[in-house]
Amino acid sequence: THVIHKYNKEQAAERSDPMGPLVTLMRRLAFLHPLSDGNGRSRLLLLQLELRRKGIAGGTVRYNNNKDVYFESAESFRRKVEEGIAAYKRAAEGGGMLAECVRRQWSCSGTSPSLLQTSAAVVKDGVATYFGTTDTEVENEAMSTFDPKQHKLHRGKSVSLCSVAGGMSGLSLLPPLSGMLSSIAFFDSNAQELAKAELWVALIRMSPSRNKFLERLYSKKAFDDLAKFTPQSMAELLKNAPFDKRIFNETETELYCESTGLAVKLYQQDVARHVGQRSNNTDRPRMWPSWQEHLPEHKYGHVYENASKLHGKVGTLWLNQAGYMKNEHRYQHVRHVLLSTPVNFRVLDLNEEFTAQDMGMPDDVPVVMFTSDTLKLSKWVADLEHGALRRFQEAFPRGGLLLQTQAHPPSHFSVTTI
């Protein structure tokens, strides 16, 4: 862990030359030899990950990543890595699956969590969580129609968006903030939720329309006519549509090029099993396309926070109702922002001190911080709003806005100056 922390600090200090600290890390790990077996293979995998994460290259082709590192100088080792990068690029330009993966990797901004955070974000099987938001319809619509100018944020002025992952309702803030965003970061204390955020972003980037996004998410060919999906009709429409193995396989293949293995694993083990390919026709999906209050809970489950019914809790996308899935124009706006803006994913406990750099964000621009209801619940933040607000002010010295919801009726969307 000390070696990794030291590497992250060196990378932060040498932003103009990320290759230097990476070469040093490879040599330190070689001499440390921390594993009983597989040290060379592990270093090679780590090298490929860091080349992509730091935006240096899509990968490197190495003839020998084992013995030569012990007797060559840092300069010589670096030169071989750079030769491998050139070979990788030549192979990619030759066509085939490798070329397609490289094209996808570099056509949009990638993720860049710190190395230690990347390693910690392990997806566990069978975690019972919802996938869509539980923020209310009114709150999601308030986010989509949020007016930055009322809070002295104008187009042409750079801001960062820092949003809790959760049910990904923070996506609804992208259209009103477009033209201003220099970076986006999704955070959560739960690595499973962070993997979901990465999956969400990848699926939207991959899907040119709302119906294609829903097809991929549910692995069902049921969304040609989105006007049919109302709170009353959605259960029958989803149950009548069979799980489409072809859609699932194509999405899975594309995700390997668009995201990390964490998002792919979540799609394979959780989304396909509990959202699309359910065990029988009476099971509720974890997420409904649309929603309304007072639907029978035995059939639809329970959306809003209710301690006695968490076992039946699901999520919703507010399809055709509110937020970024209300209409095609909003979805396209969100997709454009995600394709054109750097997006980071961070494991973050709001009870701890942190910096803008920890979030992969600049500290010289204002921030729009969306926390949903996390600052109102002691299970997430021990000192609630006052202590968290102080930490935000210290992390983002240029100030900004704190946006909150209640995530259960009565609806409430608030804006506070940081």
C-alpha positions as CSV (number, residue, x, y, z in Angstrom):
1,T,0.0,0.0,0.0
2,H,2.9,2.4,0.8
3,V,4.3,1.9,-2.7
4,I,0.9,2.7,-4.3
5,H,0.4,5.8,-2.2
6,K,3.9,7.0,-3.1
7,Y,3.2,6.4,-6.8
8,N,-0.1,8.4,-6.6
9,K,1.8,11.3,-5.0
10,E,4.5,11.2,-7.6
11,Q,1.9,11.2,-10.4
12,A,0.2,14.2,-8.8
13,A,3.6,16.1,-8.7
14,E,4.6,15.1,-12.3
15,R,1.4,15.7,-14.3
16,S,3.4,16.8,-17.4
17,D,5.2,13.4,-17.5
18,P,3.0,10.6,-16.2
19,M,5.3,8.0,-17.8
20,G,8.2,8.7,-15.4
21,P,6.4,7.7,-12.1
22,L,4.9,4.7,-13.9
23,V,8.3,3.4,-14.9
24,T,9.5,3.9,-11.4
25,L,6.5,2.0,-10.0
26,M,7.2,-1.0,-12.3
27,R,10.8,-1.2,-11.2
28,R,9.9,-0.9,-7.5
29,L,7.3,-3.7,-7.7
30,A,9.8,-5.9,-9.6
31,F,12.4,-5.5,-6.8
32,L,9.8,-5.8,-4.1
33,H,8.5,-9.0,-5.6
34,P,5.4,-9.1,-3.4
35,L,3.7,-12.2,-4.8
36,S,4.7,-15.8,-4.5
37,D,3.9,-16.3,-8.2
38,G,2.8,-14.2,-11.2
39,N,4.7,-11.1,-10.4
40,G,5.7,-10.4,-14.0
41,R,2.2,-11.0,-15.3
42,S,0.6,-8.8,-12.6
43,R,3.0,-6.0,-13.4
44,L,2.2,-6.2,-17.1
45,L,-1.5,-6.0,-16.4
46,L,-1.0,-3.0,-14.1
47,L,1.2,-1.3,-16.7
48,Q,-1.6,-1.7,-19.3
49,L,-4.2,-0.3,-16.8
50,E,-2.1,2.7,-15.9
51,L,-1.3,3.6,-19.6
52,R,-5.0,3.8,-20.3
53,R,-6.0,5.4,-17.0
54,K,-3.4,8.2,-17.3
55,G,-4.2,8.8,-21.0
56,I,-0.8,7.8,-22.2
57,A,-1.8,5.1,-24.7
58,G,-4.3,2.3,-25.3
59,G,-1.7,-0.3,-24.3
60,T,1.9,-1.6,-24.9
61,V,3.2,-4.8,-26.5
62,R,6.1,-6.1,-24.4
63,Y,8.5,-9.0,-25.4
64,N,9.9,-9.3,-21.9
65,N,8.4,-7.6,-18.8
66,N,10.1,-10.0,-16.4
67,K,13.8,-10.4,-16.2
68,D,15.0,-7.3,-18.1
69,V,13.5,-4.9,-15.5
70,Y,16.1,-6.1,-12.9
71,F,19.3,-5.1,-14.8
72,E,18.2,-2.3,-17.1
73,S,18.2,1.4,-16.3
74,A,15.0,3.3,-15.9
75,E,15.7,5.1,-19.2
76,S,16.2,1.8,-21.0
77,F,13.0,0.3,-19.5
78,R,11.0,3.4,-20.4
79,R,12.3,3.2,-24.0
80,K,11.1,-0.4,-24.3
81,V,7.7,0.6,-23.0
82,E,7.5,3.4,-25.6
83,E,8.5,0.9,-28.3
84,G,5.7,-1.4,-27.1
85,I,3.2,1.5,-27.4
86,A,4.3,2.1,-30.9
87,A,3.9,-1.6,-31.8
88,Y,0.4,-1.6,-30.1
89,K,-0.6,1.4,-32.3
90,R,0.6,-0.3,-35.4
91,A,-1.4,-3.5,-34.6
92,A,-4.5,-1.4,-33.8
93,E,-4.3,0.4,-37.1
94,G,-4.3,-2.9,-38.9
95,G,-8.0,-3.5,-38.3
96,G,-9.9,-6.2,-36.5
97,M,-11.2,-6.4,-32.9
98,L,-8.1,-4.7,-31.4
99,A,-8.5,-1.7,-33.7
100,E,-12.2,-1.4,-32.9
101,C,-11.5,-1.5,-29.1
102,V,-8.8,1.2,-29.4
103,R,-11.1,3.4,-31.5
104,R,-13.8,3.2,-28.8
105,Q,-11.4,3.8,-26.0
106,W,-10.0,7.0,-27.4
107,S,-13.2,8.4,-29.0
108,C,-14.5,9.5,-25.6
109,S,-13.1,10.5,-22.2
110,G,-12.1,7.6,-20.0
111,T,-12.2,7.0,-16.3
112,S,-9.3,8.0,-14.0
113,P,-9.7,6.9,-10.4
114,S,-6.5,6.7,-8.3
115,L,-4.8,3.3,-8.5
116,L,-5.7,2.4,-4.9
117,Q,-9.3,3.3,-5.4
118,T,-9.4,1.2,-8.7
119,S,-8.1,-1.8,-6.8
120,A,-10.6,-1.4,-4.0
121,A,-13.7,-1.2,-6.2
122,V,-14.6,-4.9,-6.2
123,V,-18.1,-5.9,-7.3
124,K,-19.6,-8.6,-5.1
125,D,-22.2,-11.2,-6.3
126,G,-25.8,-11.0,-5.3
127,V,-25.9,-7.6,-3.6
128,A,-29.6,-6.7,-3.4
129,T,-29.7,-3.1,-4.6
130,Y,-32.0,-1.1,-6.9
131,F,-30.6,0.3,-10.1
132,G,-32.8,3.4,-11.0
133,T,-33.3,6.4,-8.8
134,T,-35.6,6.7,-5.8
135,D,-35.5,10.5,-6.0
136,T,-39.1,11.6,-6.6
137,E,-40.5,12.7,-10.0
138,V,-40.7,16.3,-8.8
139,E,-37.1,16.3,-7.7
140,N,-35.8,14.8,-10.9
141,E,-37.7,17.3,-12.9
142,A,-36.3,20.1,-10.7
143,M,-32.8,18.9,-11.6
144,S,-33.5,18.9,-15.3
145,T,-34.9,22.4,-15.2
146,F,-32.3,23.8,-12.8
147,D,-31.2,27.3,-13.8
148,P,-27.5,28.0,-13.1
149,K,-27.8,31.6,-13.9
150,Q,-30.0,32.2,-10.9
151,H,-27.0,31.2,-8.8
152,K,-24.5,33.3,-10.8
153,L,-23.2,30.5,-12.9
154,H,-23.2,31.5,-16.6
155,R,-22.3,29.7,-19.8
156,G,-18.7,30.1,-20.7
157,K,-17.7,29.9,-17.0
158,S,-16.1,26.5,-16.1
159,V,-17.5,24.4,-13.3
160,S,-17.1,20.8,-12.2
161,L,-20.0,18.5,-11.4
162,C,-19.5,16.2,-8.4
163,S,-22.5,13.8,-8.0
164,V,-23.3,10.9,-5.7
165,A,-23.7,7.7,-7.8
166,G,-26.7,6.2,-6.0
167,G,-29.6,5.9,-8.5
168,M,-27.8,8.1,-11.0
169,S,-30.4,10.9,-10.9
170,G,-27.5,13.3,-11.0
171,L,-27.5,12.7,-14.8
172,S,-30.5,15.0,-15.0
173,L,-28.2,17.9,-14.1
174,L,-26.0,17.5,-17.2
175,P,-28.3,19.4,-19.7
176,P,-28.6,22.6,-17.7
177,L,-24.9,22.6,-16.9
178,S,-23.7,21.8,-20.5
179,G,-21.4,24.3,-22.0
180,M,-19.9,24.9,-18.5
181,L,-18.6,21.6,-17.4
182,S,-14.8,21.0,-17.3
183,S,-15.1,17.6,-15.6
184,I,-17.6,15.2,-14.0
185,A,-17.1,12.9,-11.0
186,F,-19.4,10.3,-9.6
187,F,-18.7,9.2,-6.0
188,D,-20.0,6.8,-3.5
189,S,-18.8,5.0,-0.4
190,N,-20.2,1.8,-1.9
191,A,-18.0,0.3,-4.6
192,Q,-21.1,-1.6,-6.0
193,E,-22.8,1.8,-6.6
194,L,-19.7,3.1,-8.3
195,A,-19.6,0.2,-10.7
196,K,-23.2,0.9,-11.5
197,A,-22.4,4.5,-12.3
198,E,-19.6,3.4,-14.6
199,L,-22.0,1.0,-16.3
200,W,-24.7,3.7,-16.7
201,V,-22.2,6.1,-18.3
202,A,-20.9,3.3,-20.7
203,L,-24.4,2.3,-21.7
204,I,-25.5,5.8,-22.5
205,R,-22.3,6.5,-24.5
206,M,-22.9,3.3,-26.4
207,S,-26.7,3.9,-27.1
208,P,-27.7,6.5,-29.7
209,S,-31.3,6.7,-28.4
210,R,-33.4,6.0,-25.3
211,N,-34.9,2.9,-26.8
212,K,-31.5,1.4,-27.5
213,F,-30.3,2.3,-24.0
214,L,-33.4,0.5,-22.5
215,E,-32.9,-2.5,-24.8
216,R,-29.3,-3.0,-23.6
217,L,-30.2,-2.4,-20.0
218,Y,-33.1,-4.9,-19.9
219,S,-31.8,-7.2,-22.6
220,K,-35.3,-7.1,-24.1
221,K,-36.6,-6.1,-27.5
222,A,-39.6,-4.3,-26.0
223,F,-38.9,-0.6,-26.4
224,D,-39.7,0.2,-30.1
225,D,-42.7,2.3,-29.0
226,L,-41.7,4.2,-25.8
227,A,-45.1,5.9,-25.7
228,K,-46.6,2.6,-24.6
229,F,-44.7,2.6,-21.3
230,T,-47.0,4.0,-18.7
231,P,-47.0,3.0,-15.0
232,Q,-50.1,0.9,-15.6
233,S,-48.8,-1.0,-18.7
234,M,-45.1,-1.4,-18.0
235,A,-45.4,-4.6,-15.9
236,E,-47.2,-6.5,-18.6
237,L,-45.0,-5.1,-21.4
238,L,-41.8,-6.2,-19.6
239,K,-43.1,-9.6,-18.6
240,N,-44.3,-10.4,-22.1
241,A,-41.0,-9.5,-23.7
242,P,-38.5,-12.4,-23.5
243,F,-34.9,-12.0,-22.5
244,D,-32.9,-11.5,-25.7
245,K,-29.6,-13.3,-25.6
246,R,-28.4,-11.6,-28.7
247,I,-28.8,-8.1,-27.3
248,F,-27.1,-9.3,-24.1
249,N,-24.1,-10.8,-25.9
250,E,-23.7,-7.7,-28.1
251,T,-23.9,-5.4,-25.1
252,E,-21.4,-7.5,-23.1
253,T,-18.9,-7.5,-26.0
254,E,-19.2,-3.7,-26.5
255,L,-18.8,-3.1,-22.7
256,Y,-15.4,-4.8,-22.8
257,C,-14.2,-1.9,-25.0
258,E,-16.2,0.9,-23.3
259,S,-15.5,0.3,-19.6
260,T,-13.6,-1.6,-17.0
261,G,-14.2,-5.2,-15.9
262,L,-16.1,-3.9,-12.9
263,A,-19.0,-2.6,-15.0
264,V,-18.9,-5.7,-17.3
265,K,-19.1,-7.9,-14.2
266,L,-22.0,-6.0,-12.9
267,Y,-23.8,-6.3,-16.2
268,Q,-23.1,-10.0,-16.4
269,Q,-24.0,-11.0,-12.8
270,D,-26.5,-8.5,-11.6
271,V,-28.2,-6.6,-14.4
272,A,-28.9,-9.5,-16.7
273,R,-30.0,-11.7,-13.8
274,H,-32.2,-9.3,-11.9
275,V,-33.3,-6.7,-14.4
276,G,-33.6,-8.7,-17.6
277,Q,-33.4,-12.5,-17.2
278,R,-35.4,-13.0,-14.0
279,S,-36.0,-16.4,-12.5
280,N,-39.8,-16.5,-13.2
281,N,-42.5,-14.3,-14.6
282,T,-43.8,-13.2,-11.1
283,D,-40.5,-11.6,-10.0
284,R,-40.4,-7.8,-9.9
285,P,-37.5,-6.3,-11.9
286,R,-35.2,-4.2,-9.8
287,M,-36.0,-1.1,-11.9
288,W,-39.2,0.0,-13.6
289,P,-39.1,2.3,-16.7
290,S,-41.8,4.6,-15.2
291,W,-43.6,4.9,-11.9
292,Q,-46.4,6.5,-9.9
293,E,-47.3,6.5,-6.2
294,H,-49.9,4.0,-4.8
295,L,-49.1,1.2,-7.3
296,P,-49.8,-2.2,-5.6
297,E,-46.7,-3.1,-3.8
298,H,-47.1,-6.9,-4.2
299,K,-46.8,-6.3,-7.9
300,Y,-44.4,-3.4,-8.2
301,G,-42.5,-3.2,-5.0
302,H,-41.7,0.0,-3.1
303,V,-39.7,2.9,-4.5
304,Y,-39.4,5.5,-1.8
305,E,-37.4,5.1,1.4
306,N,-39.3,3.1,3.9
307,A,-37.5,1.2,6.6
308,S,-40.1,-1.5,7.0
309,K,-40.1,-2.3,3.3
310,L,-36.5,-2.1,2.1
311,H,-36.6,-5.7,1.0
312,G,-39.1,-4.8,-1.7
313,K,-37.4,-1.6,-2.8
314,V,-36.9,-1.0,-6.5
315,G,-35.9,2.0,-8.6
316,T,-37.4,3.9,-11.6
317,L,-36.2,5.8,-14.6
318,W,-39.2,8.2,-14.8
319,L,-39.4,7.3,-18.5
320,N,-41.6,9.9,-20.3
321,Q,-42.2,11.6,-16.9
322,A,-39.2,13.5,-15.6
323,G,-35.5,13.9,-15.6
324,Y,-33.1,12.9,-18.4
325,M,-35.4,10.1,-19.6
326,K,-38.4,12.3,-20.0
327,N,-37.9,12.8,-23.8
328,E,-35.4,12.1,-26.5
329,H,-34.0,15.7,-26.5
330,R,-32.9,15.5,-22.9
331,Y,-31.4,12.0,-23.4
332,Q,-29.4,13.2,-26.4
333,H,-28.2,16.2,-24.4
334,V,-26.9,14.0,-21.6
335,R,-25.2,11.6,-24.0
336,H,-23.5,14.5,-25.8
337,V,-22.1,15.8,-22.4
338,L,-20.9,12.3,-21.4
339,L,-19.1,11.9,-24.7
340,S,-17.4,15.2,-24.6
341,T,-16.5,15.7,-20.9
342,P,-13.9,13.8,-18.8
343,V,-15.8,11.5,-16.3
344,N,-14.2,10.1,-13.1
345,F,-15.4,7.5,-10.6
346,R,-14.3,7.7,-7.0
347,V,-14.9,5.7,-3.8
348,L,-15.5,8.4,-1.2
349,D,-16.7,8.4,2.4
350,L,-18.2,11.8,3.1
351,N,-17.2,11.4,6.8
352,E,-13.6,11.8,5.8
353,E,-11.5,14.8,4.7
354,F,-10.8,14.9,1.0
355,T,-9.5,17.3,-1.7
356,A,-10.6,18.2,-5.2
357,Q,-7.6,16.2,-6.5
358,D,-8.9,13.1,-4.7
359,M,-12.0,13.4,-6.9
360,G,-9.9,13.8,-10.0
361,M,-11.1,17.4,-10.3
362,P,-9.4,20.8,-10.6
363,D,-9.4,22.9,-7.5
364,D,-9.4,26.2,-9.4
365,V,-13.0,26.2,-10.6
366,P,-16.3,26.2,-8.7
367,V,-18.1,22.9,-8.1
368,V,-21.8,21.9,-8.3
369,M,-22.1,19.1,-5.7
370,F,-25.1,16.9,-5.8
371,T,-25.6,14.6,-2.8
372,S,-29.2,13.5,-3.1
373,D,-30.3,12.8,0.5
374,T,-27.0,11.6,1.9
375,L,-26.4,14.6,4.1
376,K,-29.8,14.2,5.8
377,L,-29.3,10.6,6.9
378,S,-26.9,9.8,9.8
379,K,-26.4,6.3,8.3
380,W,-24.3,8.0,5.5
381,V,-22.9,11.1,7.3
382,A,-22.4,11.2,11.0
383,D,-22.3,15.0,11.5
384,L,-24.9,15.6,8.8
385,E,-24.9,18.8,6.8
386,H,-22.7,21.2,8.9
387,G,-19.6,19.0,9.0
388,A,-20.0,17.8,5.4
389,L,-20.4,21.4,4.2
390,R,-17.2,22.4,5.9
391,R,-15.3,19.6,4.2
392,F,-16.8,20.7,0.8
393,Q,-15.6,24.2,1.4
394,E,-12.1,23.0,2.2
395,A,-12.0,20.6,-0.8
396,F,-13.2,23.2,-3.3
397,P,-11.7,26.6,-2.4
398,R,-13.4,28.3,-5.3
399,G,-16.8,27.5,-3.8
400,G,-19.9,26.5,-5.7
401,L,-23.3,25.0,-5.0
402,L,-24.6,22.1,-2.9
403,L,-27.8,20.5,-4.4
404,Q,-29.9,18.1,-2.3
405,T,-33.1,16.1,-2.5
406,Q,-35.0,14.2,0.1
407,A,-35.5,10.9,-1.9
408,H,-38.9,10.4,-0.4
409,P,-42.2,12.4,-0.3
410,P,-42.7,15.2,0.3
411,S,-40.5,16.2,-2.5
412,H,-37.8,18.8,-1.8
413,F,-35.0,20.1,-4.0
414,S,-32.6,22.6,-2.3
415,V,-29.7,24.7,-3.4
416,T,-27.1,25.9,-0.9
417,T,-24.0,28.1,-1.5
418,I,-20.7,26.3,-0.6
